[in-house]
Amino acid sequence: MSGGMESIASRTSTEVSPPTHHSFAWKWALALLALGVAWRGLRYLLQFPIWGDEAFICVNLLDRDYLDLLKPLNYKQVAPVLFLWSELAAYHLLGGSELAIRLLPFLAGLGSLFLFWRLAQSTLNSAAALLAVGVFAVSYYPVRHGCEVKPYAFDLFWSLALLVSAVNWLVRREGWLWLAALGCLAPIALAASYPAVFMAGAVSLVLLPAVWRQRQCRFWVLFGIYNLAAALSFGIYYHMAGTAQFDSTGGTQNWYWSECFPPTEPVPLLKWLAAAHTGNMMAYPAGGSGGASTGTFILCLLGAWEFCRSRRWSILFLCLAPFGLTFLAAVLHRYPYGGSARVAQHLVPAICLLAGNGAAMLIDRFARSQIAQRRCLAGVGMALALIAVAGMAADWTRPYKTPADAQLRDIVMGIARQAKPEDQIVVMDSPEEVAPQFVWYLRQLKDPVAWHGRIDWDRLNGSTIVSGSAQPLTIVRGSGAPILNLPSSILNSDWTSSPRHLWCLYLTRDLSRRDAIMTTLAPTQQPLVLAGHEEYSLQFGQSYETLEHCEVFHWICLPADNHHRP
């Protein structure tokens, strides 16, 4: 570079940079870290409603103990055993609120943020580390998955735990502590995350030549313990739960992930690889499918080239080996590759490191003075900060995955606020027939809820009017909702005890259930007044299959000698 100025992209983390330049970069890095923490905290505290994919996991926690979670999960879910056990423990200890059930993924998300900061400090110079940390801190997917009841935040955290330990040993090869830490971490990481096995394998491949060159028995023993622990742990956990979960999804014939497995013919394979590496998997700090993440992919290529040019082979292979192992699993139809960001969270550290290094290389190439470099870094830092601010604003104004998720929770919580212990909430469907979000929120109400249209009439007895005029209630039935005329005297009557209420919910599109409730109510001696009726169409996705019907009837139980049954 002109003027003898040192290349900011090629300096390693151990080289000395000008104090002012280093201080400038890390002030920006700390500011972006703070924004990352703020965004994660805001999203967590906003308590987004539990949405479909989360509910698939949550419903499995309702009636299972720890051993039962080793069996195939409902809704064809795949999740590692330690994640399931930790979520079950949180549910039993803290309850089923959004804050409680998402606490562990949230802590994993925060932990990942600071682990990546440590990783960037150990592998990149201050400018590249600033860019890498900024990209990681403000990217949408790590924030989102850190506030979801899914194992993706665990995938990121435990992959980072293995990666940071490996890098720390590579930087300080005279010590044994980090190798020992790897041996302790491997069984935990592989119990908490399925794709952590790819990072564990990458660490083993990269450390092997470095350990061999040390020619010290203690390093060989510790490295052998690490590999043995990783291999045995993965075999045990996969045999305990993974095999049954994998088979329950359809195994290698699972159509859901078919687009994430590489084709065998050369031309389709090249197209597939291009789409995979410029799609959602690379959406950091922003991007998407259809080539929207091409910019990040180019930065990663530049970052890899910079590692090659500076001959930092160990760090380069630690970044690339997890991609290769994940691709190999996709060839075998054992794990998806590309197409989805959520199943590639174990690759996020490598993507952000490479992208940050590539961006630093571009700044070094086109900014010819230290002042220009600092301006470029400040400009990129401001752009990244705007992404975080925009993300927080979006979450604040839209605190739900879909409007239907918020509406569903409001329906259930609205009934719960009105219902008293002696009242009843009866779902006319079975739990298997309705959206899992309904099952989760209704089951949090516990005792007042019954399923399959089973009304406990003895529980509803006991309401008596001692004053107030009696007027019959007329219900006009037709193809639409009932039209009712509720006399105000009913609501204004004096009762010797609190009137009992009955809510009947239909949660499927089968409108014959409405006739079924009338058939159920007809022979009873308990007079009922229809106090309210609402119908909802809940669109949880973009297809007709994600459209759910909800119909709520609110009945007030009246004394048999004062009113006519409808």
C-alpha positions in Angstrom: 0.0 0.0 0.0 1.2 3.5 -0.7 2.9 5.4 2.0 4.1 2.2 3.7 0.8 1.9 5.6 0.1 -1.6 7.0 -2.7 -3.6 5.4 -5.6 -3.8 7.9 -7.0 -6.9 6.2 -3.8 -8.9 6.5 -2.8 -8.2 10.0 -3.5 -11.0 12.5 -4.9 -10.4 15.9 -1.5 -10.8 17.5 0.1 -7.9 15.5 0.2 -4.5 17.0 -2.1 -1.8 15.4 -2.0 1.9 16.1 -3.7 2.5 19.5 -6.1 5.2 18.1 -7.1 2.9 15.2 -7.6 -0.1 17.6 -9.6 2.0 20.1 -11.8 3.5 17.3 -12.6 0.0 16.0 -13.5 -1.5 19.3 -15.6 1.4 20.4 -17.7 0.8 17.3 -17.7 -3.0 18.0 -18.9 -2.4 21.6 -21.6 -0.1 20.3 -22.9 -2.7 17.9 -22.7 -5.4 20.5 -24.8 -3.2 22.7 -27.4 -2.9 19.9 -27.3 -6.6 19.5 -28.0 -7.1 23.2 -30.8 -4.5 23.1 -32.5 -6.0 20.1 -32.4 -9.5 21.6 -33.7 -8.2 24.9 -36.5 -6.2 23.3 -37.7 -9.1 21.2 -37.6 -11.4 24.3 -39.5 -8.9 26.5 -42.1 -8.3 23.9 -43.3 -11.9 24.4 -44.2 -12.8 20.8 -47.1 -15.3 20.8 -46.0 -18.9 20.5 -46.3 -19.7 16.8 -46.7 -22.9 14.9 -43.2 -24.3 14.8 -42.6 -23.4 18.5 -45.9 -25.0 19.4 -44.9 -28.2 17.7 -42.1 -28.5 20.3 -44.1 -27.0 23.3 -47.0 -29.4 23.0 -44.5 -32.3 23.4 -43.7 -30.9 26.9 -47.2 -31.1 28.2 -47.7 -34.8 29.0 -44.2 -36.3 28.7 -41.6 -36.9 31.3 -37.8 -37.0 30.6 -37.8 -40.6 29.3 -40.8 -40.1 27.1 -39.0 -37.3 25.3 -36.6 -40.0 24.0 -39.5 -41.4 22.0 -40.6 -40.0 18.6 -42.0 -36.5 19.0 -45.5 -35.4 18.0 -45.8 -33.4 14.8 -42.7 -35.2 13.3 -40.3 -32.9 15.2 -36.6 -33.4 15.5 -34.8 -31.9 18.5 -31.8 -33.0 20.5 -32.4 -34.6 23.9 -30.6 -32.0 26.1 -32.6 -29.2 24.5 -35.8 -31.1 25.2 -34.9 -31.9 28.7 -33.8 -28.4 29.5 -37.0 -27.0 28.1 -39.1 -29.5 30.1 -37.2 -28.5 33.3 -37.8 -24.8 32.5 -41.5 -25.5 31.9 -41.9 -27.4 35.2 -39.9 -24.9 37.3 -41.0 -21.6 35.7 -44.3 -22.3 34.0 -45.5 -21.9 30.4 -45.3 -18.2 29.9 -43.5 -16.9 26.8 -40.7 -15.5 29.0 -40.2 -18.8 30.9 -40.3 -21.2 28.0 -38.0 -19.0 25.9 -35.5 -18.2 28.6 -32.9 -20.8 27.7 -32.8 -20.0 24.0 -32.6 -16.3 24.9 -29.6 -17.0 27.2 -28.0 -19.1 24.5 -28.5 -16.2 22.1 -26.8 -13.7 24.4 -24.0 -16.2 25.1 -23.4 -16.6 21.4 -23.0 -12.9 21.0 -20.2 -12.7 23.5 -18.6 -15.9 22.4 -18.4 -14.6 18.8 -16.9 -11.4 20.1 -14.2 -13.5 21.7 -13.7 -15.5 18.5 -13.4 -12.4 16.4 -10.8 -10.9 18.8 -8.7 -14.1 18.6 -8.8 -14.5 14.8 -9.1 -11.1 13.1 -7.5 -7.7 13.4 -9.4 -4.9 15.0 -11.0 -3.6 11.7 -12.1 -7.0 10.4 -13.3 -8.0 13.9 -15.4 -4.9 14.1 -17.1 -5.7 10.8 -17.6 -9.4 11.7 -19.0 -8.6 15.2 -21.3 -6.0 13.7 -22.6 -8.4 11.1 -23.2 -11.1 13.7 -24.8 -8.7 16.2 -27.4 -7.2 13.9 -28.3 -10.1 11.7 -32.0 -11.1 11.9 -31.8 -14.9 12.2 -29.6 -15.1 15.3 -31.9 -12.6 17.0 -35.1 -14.4 16.0 -33.9 -17.9 16.9 -32.6 -16.6 20.3 -36.3 -15.9 21.1 -37.9 -19.1 19.9 -38.6 -22.5 21.5 -36.5 -24.3 18.9 -33.0 -25.8 19.2 -31.5 -23.3 16.6 -30.1 -21.0 19.3 -28.4 -24.0 20.9 -26.9 -25.0 17.5 -25.2 -21.6 17.3 -24.1 -21.4 21.0 -22.6 -24.9 21.2 -20.9 -24.7 17.8 -19.3 -21.4 19.0 -18.3 -23.0 22.3 -16.4 -25.7 20.4 -14.9 -23.2 17.9 -13.7 -20.7 20.5 -12.0 -23.5 22.5 -10.3 -24.8 19.4 -9.1 -21.3 18.3 -7.8 -20.5 21.8 -5.7 -23.6 21.8 -4.4 -22.9 18.3 -3.3 -19.4 19.5 -1.7 -20.7 22.7 -0.4 -24.2 21.8 1.8 -24.5 24.8 -1.1 -24.9 27.2 -3.4 -28.0 27.7 -6.4 -26.3 29.3 -8.3 -25.6 26.1 -7.8 -29.2 24.8 -9.2 -30.5 28.0 -12.1 -28.1 27.7 -12.9 -29.5 24.3 -13.1 -33.0 25.8 -15.6 -31.8 28.4 -17.6 -29.7 26.0 -18.1 -32.3 23.3 -20.6 -34.6 25.1 -22.7 -31.5 26.2 -22.6 -29.9 22.8 -23.6 -33.0 21.0 -26.5 -33.7 23.4 -27.8 -30.1 23.0 -27.4 -29.7 19.2 -27.4 -32.2 16.3 -25.4 -30.0 13.8 -22.8 -29.4 16.5 -21.4 -32.7 15.3 -20.2 -30.9 12.1 -18.3 -28.4 14.1 -16.9 -31.1 16.3 -15.7 -33.0 13.2 -14.2 -29.8 11.8 -12.3 -29.1 15.0 -10.9 -32.6 15.0 -9.7 -32.4 11.4 -8.1 -29.0 11.9 -6.5 -29.8 15.2 -5.1 -33.1 14.1 -1.9 -31.9 12.3 -1.3 -29.1 14.9 -1.5 -31.7 17.8 0.7 -34.1 15.9 3.4 -31.5 15.4 3.5 -30.7 19.1 5.1 -34.2 19.8 3.8 -34.1 23.4 2.1 -37.1 24.9 -0.3 -35.0 27.0 -1.7 -33.3 23.9 -2.1 -36.6 22.1 -4.0 -38.0 25.1 -6.3 -35.0 25.5 -7.0 -34.9 21.7 -7.8 -38.6 21.8 -10.1 -38.1 24.7 -11.9 -35.3 22.8 -12.4 -37.5 19.7 -13.5 -40.5 21.8 -16.0 -38.3 23.8 -17.4 -36.8 20.6 -17.8 -40.1 18.8 -19.3 -41.9 21.7 -21.6 -39.1 22.6 -23.0 -38.7 19.1 -23.5 -42.4 18.8 -25.3 -42.7 22.1 -27.5 -39.6 21.6 -28.4 -40.5 18.1 -29.3 -44.1 19.1 -31.3 -42.9 22.1 -33.5 -40.4 20.3 -32.1 -39.3 16.9 -32.8 -42.4 15.0 -36.5 -42.6 16.1 -37.0 -38.9 15.4 -35.4 -39.2 12.0 -37.5 -42.2 11.0 -40.7 -40.5 12.2 -40.2 -37.7 9.7 -39.9 -40.2 6.8 -36.2 -40.7 6.9 -34.3 -40.2 3.7 -37.7 -40.0 1.9 -38.7 -36.8 3.7 -40.1 -34.5 1.0 -40.1 -31.4 3.2 -36.3 -30.9 2.8 -36.0 -32.4 -0.7 -34.9 -29.1 -2.1 -32.1 -28.9 0.4 -30.4 -32.1 -0.9 -28.1 -31.8 -3.9 -29.1 -33.3 -7.2 -26.8 -35.8 -8.8 -26.6 -34.4 -12.4 -23.8 -31.9 -13.0 -25.7 -28.9 -14.4 -28.6 -29.0 -11.9 -26.0 -29.5 -9.1 -24.2 -26.3 -10.2 -27.4 -24.4 -10.2 -28.3 -25.8 -6.8 -25.0 -24.8 -5.3 -25.3 -21.3 -6.7 -28.8 -21.0 -5.2 -27.7 -22.5 -1.9 -24.8 -20.1 -1.4 -26.6 -16.9 -2.4 -29.9 -17.6 -0.6 -31.1 -17.6 3.0 -28.1 -19.6 4.3 -26.0 -16.5 3.7 -28.4 -13.8 4.8 -26.0 -11.9 7.0 -26.5 -9.1 7.9 -29.4 -9.1 5.3 -30.4 -11.1 2.3 -32.8 -13.8 1.3 -33.6 -16.4 -1.3 -33.4 -15.9 -5.1 -29.8 -14.6 -5.0 -30.5 -11.8 -2.5 -27.5 -12.9 -0.4 -25.0 -12.7 -3.3 -23.1 -9.8 -1.7 -22.5 -11.8 1.5 -21.2 -14.7 -0.5 -18.8 -12.5 -2.4 -17.5 -11.1 0.8 -17.0 -14.6 2.2 -15.0 -15.5 -0.9 -12.8 -12.4 -0.4 -12.4 -13.2 3.3 -11.3 -16.8 2.4 -8.8 -15.5 -0.1 -7.4 -13.1 2.5 -6.9 -16.0 4.9 -5.1 -17.8 2.1 -2.9 -14.8 1.3 -1.9 -14.4 4.9 -1.4 -18.2 5.1 -3.8 -18.6 8.1 -4.7 -22.1 7.0 -6.0 -23.3 10.4 -8.6 -20.5 10.7 -9.6 -20.9 7.1 -10.2 -24.7 7.4 -12.1 -24.2 10.7 -14.4 -21.9 8.7 -14.8 -24.1 5.6 -14.8 -27.6 7.1 -18.3 -27.3 8.7 -19.6 -26.4 5.3 -18.0 -29.5 3.7 -19.3 -31.9 6.4 -22.8 -30.5 6.3 -22.8 -30.8 2.5 -21.6 -34.4 2.9 -24.6 -35.1 5.2 -26.9 -33.5 2.6 -25.5 -35.8 -0.1 -26.5 -38.7 2.2 -29.9 -37.1 2.8 -29.2 -36.9 6.5 -29.2 -33.1 7.0 -30.3 -30.2 4.8 -27.9 -27.8 3.2 -28.8 -24.4 2.1 -32.3 -23.1 1.5 -32.9 -22.3 5.1 -31.1 -20.2 7.6 -32.6 -21.9 10.7 -30.9 -25.3 10.1 -27.6 -23.6 9.3 -27.0 -21.7 12.5 -23.9 -23.7 13.2 -22.4 -22.1 10.0 -23.1 -18.5 11.1 -19.8 -18.0 12.9 -17.8 -18.9 9.8 -20.0 -16.8 7.5 -19.7 -13.7 9.7 -15.9 -14.2 10.1 -15.3 -14.6 6.4 -17.6 -11.7 5.5 -16.0 -9.4 8.0 -12.5 -10.3 6.8 -13.6 -9.8 3.2 -15.2 -6.4 3.9 -12.0 -5.3 5.7 -10.0 -6.4 2.6 -12.2 -4.2 0.4 -11.7 -1.2 2.7 -8.0 -1.8 2.7 -8.0 -1.9 -1.1 -10.0 1.2 -1.8 -9.3 3.5 1.2 -5.8 4.8 0.8 -5.3 6.5 4.1 -6.0 5.8 7.7 -8.5 8.6 7.8 -10.3 7.2 4.8 -10.3 3.7 6.4 -11.8 5.1 9.6 -14.5 6.9 7.7 -15.3 3.7 5.8 -15.5 1.7 9.0 -17.7 4.3 10.6 -20.0 4.3 7.5 -20.3 0.5 7.7 -20.9 0.7 11.4 -23.7 3.2 11.0 -25.3 1.1 8.3 -25.2 -2.0 10.6 -26.6 0.1 13.5 -29.5 1.2 11.2 -30.3 -2.5 10.5 -30.5 -3.1 14.2 -32.7 0.0 14.9 -35.0 -1.0 12.0 -35.2 -4.5 13.3 -36.2 -3.2 16.8 -38.7 -0.9 15.3 -40.3 -3.7 13.3 -40.5 -5.9 16.3 -42.0 -3.1 18.4 -44.7 -2.4 15.8 -45.4 -6.0 14.9 -44.8 -8.2 18.0 -45.9 -11.5 16.4 -44.9 -13.9 13.7 -48.3 -13.5 12.0 -51.4 -11.5 13.0 -53.2 -14.8 13.5 -50.8 -15.8 16.2 -51.6 -12.7 18.2 -55.3 -13.1 17.6 -55.3 -16.7 18.7 -53.6 -15.8 22.0 -56.0 -12.9 22.5 -59.0 -15.3 22.0 -57.8 -17.8 24.6 -56.6 -15.1 27.1 -59.8 -13.2 26.7 -61.8 -16.2 27.7 -59.4 -17.0 30.5 -59.8 -13.5 32.0 -63.6 -14.0 32.2 -63.7 -17.6 33.3 -63.9 -18.4 37.0 -62.9 -21.7 38.6 -66.5 -23.0 38.5 -66.9 -22.1 34.8 -66.0 -24.4 31.9 -64.2 -24.1 28.6 -65.0 -27.0 26.3 -63.3 -27.6 23.0 -65.6 -29.6 20.7 -62.6 -31.1 18.8 -59.7 -33.3 19.8 -56.3 -31.9 20.4 -55.0 -33.7 17.3 -57.5 -31.9 15.1 -56.5 -28.3 15.9 -53.6 -26.0 15.5 -50.9 -26.7 18.1 -50.9 -23.1 19.2 -54.5 -23.6 20.4 -53.5 -26.7 22.3 -50.6 -25.0 24.0 -52.5 -21.9 25.2 -55.6 -23.8 26.2 -53.6 -26.4 28.1 -52.0 -23.5 30.1 -55.5 -22.9 31.5 -55.4 -26.5 32.9 -58.5 -27.5 34.9 -61.3 -25.4 33.3 -60.6 -26.9 29.8 -62.2 -30.1 28.5 -61.9 -31.6 25.0 -64.0 -33.7 22.7 -67.1 -31.7 23.6 -67.3 -33.3 27.1 -69.3 -30.9 29.3 -69.4 -31.5 33.0 -73.0 -30.5 33.9 -72.6 -31.2 37.6 -69.9 -28.5 37.7 -72.2 -26.0 36.0 -75.1 -26.5 38.5 -75.6 -24.0 41.2 -76.7 -20.7 39.6 -80.0 -19.3 40.9 -81.8 -16.0 40.1 -83.6 -14.4 43.1 -84.9 -11.3 41.2 -85.2 -10.0 37.7 -87.8 -10.5 35.0 -87.6 -13.6 32.8 -87.8 -13.3 29.0 -87.3 -16.1 26.6 -84.3 -16.0 24.3 -84.8 -16.6 20.5 -82.0 -18.0 18.4 -82.5 -18.0 14.6 -80.4 -20.7 13.0 -79.3 -20.8 9.4 -76.2 -21.3 7.3 -74.4 -18.5 9.1 -73.8 -17.7 12.7 -76.8 -17.7 15.1 -78.6 -14.4 15.5 -79.4 -13.8 19.1 -81.4 -11.4 21.2 -80.2 -11.4 24.8 -82.6 -9.6 27.2 -80.8 -7.1 29.3 -82.7 -8.4 32.3 -80.7 -11.5 32.2 -77.5 -9.7 32.6 -78.9 -7.3 35.2 -80.5 -10.1 37.4 -79.5 -10.7 41.0 -78.0 -14.1 41.7 -77.7 -16.0 44.9 -74.4 -17.3 43.6 -72.2 -16.3 40.7 -73.7 -17.5 37.4 -71.8 -20.3 35.8 -70.5 -19.8 32.3 -69.8 -22.2 29.5 -67.5 -21.5 26.5 -67.7 -23.9 23.6 -65.0 -23.7 21.0 -64.8 -25.1 17.5 -61.3 -25.0 16.1 -61.7 -26.7 12.8 -63.4 -25.8 9.5 -66.0 -28.5 9.9 -69.1 -26.5 10.5 -71.2 -29.6 11.3 -69.6 -29.2 14.8 -72.1 -26.3 15.4 -75.0 -28.7 15.0 -73.2 -31.2 17.2 -73.2 -28.8 20.2 -76.9 -28.2 19.7 -77.5 -31.9 19.8 -75.3 -32.1 22.9 -77.2 -29.4 24.7 -80.7 -30.4 23.7 -81.4 -33.2 26.2 -79.8 -31.4 29.2 -82.0 -30.1 32.0 -79.6 -27.1 32.4 -81.1 -24.0 30.7 -78.6 -21.9 28.8 -78.6 -18.4 27.4 -76.3 -17.7 24.5 -74.5 -14.6 25.7 -72.0 -14.3 22.9 -70.8 -15.7 19.6 -67.8 -15.0 17.5 -66.2 -16.4 14.4 -62.6 -16.0 13.3 -60.6 -17.0 10.3 -56.9 -17.3 11.3 -54.4 -17.3 8.5 -51.1 -18.6 9.9 -49.3 -18.8 6.6 -49.8 -18.0 2.9 -51.5 -21.2 1.8 -55.0 -22.6 2.3 -53.6 -25.4 4.5 -52.6 -22.8 7.1 -56.1 -21.3 7.3 -57.8 -22.2 10.6 -61.4 -21.7 11.6 -62.3 -20.7 15.2 -65.8 -20.3 16.5 -66.6 -19.4 20.1 -70.0 -19.7 21.9 -70.4 -18.2 25.3 -73.3 -19.6 27.3 -74.7 -18.5 30.7 -76.3 -21.2 32.8 -79.8 -20.3 34.1 -82.0 -22.0 36.7 -84.3 -24.6 35.2 -87.6 -23.1 36.6 -87.0 -19.5 35.4 -86.0 -19.8 31.7 -86.7 -21.7 28.6 -83.8 -23.5 27.0 -82.9 -22.3 23.5 
